[in-house]
Amino acid sequence: MDFKDLVQKRRSIRKFTDEPVSEDQLRTILRAGLMAPTGHGQRGWQFVVVDNRQVLTAISQCREAGSEFVKGAAVAIAVCYDTSVSDVWIEDASIAAVTMQYQATDLGLGSCWCQVRARSNAENVSASATIKQLLGLADNIEVECVLGIGHPAIERKLQDEEKLNWDCVKK
Ligand SMILES: Cc1cc2nc3c(=O)[nH]c(=O)nc-3n(C[C@H](O)[C@H](O)[C@H](O)COP(=O)(O)O)c2cc1C
């Protein structure tokens, strides 16, 4: 797909069919994440793939709201980072996450970002602590987000070009 079309086509998808995401598709998505730019060229990400239904369901409960869709995803990628290697880990993790989302779109898949960092559930348990425990992550590994990925069960409209703000200032 032409990049101009790809950026317009990517929309958050929170409903998925039962069709699995193939190993090839998954590798292509992870490869895209590994190509993402990073501050100082540090590459402290850890992308943890989850396809176990019980774990997906547990992840979907890490927040009071906003994480439910993960339960129905074919697969999730927890976008984690070794915070000891970079002070811009949030930026690095976010850029890798969105790069993987564009790759998923290009493969005809749908995805949505579930925010984990700085979020908690109704009992005030941090979403990050929940995911770290579920995935057995070390203390120095933080979780930025979880991407739920699968074959879209709904169609979303293309991004509305009318909403773009073209108020460019030249000096
Ligand atoms: C930093 C960030 C955090 C987000 N967190 C969530 C989330 O926790 N749950 C969710 O359903 N969507 C989440 N989203 C998806 C946004 O709601 C979505 O991108 C936005 O509404 C625009 O819609 P679009 O992606 O279809 O263009 C998040 C997106 C970003 C970039």
The ligand as an ORCA input file, in Angstrom:
! r2SCAN-3c Opt
* xyz 0 1
  C      -0.995      7.214     23.576
  C      -2.265      6.512     23.179
  C      -3.024      5.871     24.139
  C      -4.198      5.186     23.776
  N      -4.836      4.454     24.717
  C      -5.910      3.733     24.366
  C      -6.534      2.858     25.296
  O      -6.081      2.685     26.423
  N      -7.644      2.189     24.895
  C      -8.167      2.323     23.637
  O      -9.201      1.694     23.353
  N      -7.594      3.117     22.714
  C      -6.480      3.816     23.039
  N      -5.832      4.581     22.099
  C      -6.384      4.709     20.742
  C      -7.010      6.093     20.571
  O      -8.238      6.139     21.281
  C      -7.232      6.378     19.059
  O      -5.994      6.340     18.404
  C      -7.869      7.739     18.843
  O      -9.187      7.762     19.362
  C      -7.932      8.106     17.359
  O      -8.652      7.125     16.622
  P      -7.964      6.321     15.420
  O      -6.799      5.563     15.984
  O      -9.045      5.428     14.893
  O      -7.496      7.317     14.390
  C      -4.652      5.233     22.431
  C      -3.876      5.870     21.471
  C      -2.695      6.488     21.821
  C      -1.852      7.127     20.742
*
